Amino acid sequence: MSNNYEFEVIVKSIKGECLFGHKVGDKIYFNCRSIKGEICYDALLALLPYINAMRYGMDYPWAKNKDIISVACPDPDNLVIFEIKRIKIY
């Protein structure tokens, strides 16, 4: 398990109305032991594969910054865009 990173997830935009109640600017924090902040279960399931891959050093070639990517929730009618920021810790 890689403990070298923590993650800050920010709600960047919402198209429609998030049924969970997310608002632009909401923040959720992930580390290898906990999640801090409220997050919709569907969004959590969409984010976790990316967070886990980035935790082990995965870089996405389509990302302009290797430590920041955007991920959408799976609700096409009320689209929430999350920004995942990888933060190196020691």
Buried (B, 14 or more C-beta within 10 A) or exposed (E): EEEBBBBBBBBBEBEEEBEBEBEEEBEBEBBEEEBEEEBBEBBBEBBEEBBEEBBEEBEBEEEEEEBBBBBBBEBEEBBBBBBBBBEEEE
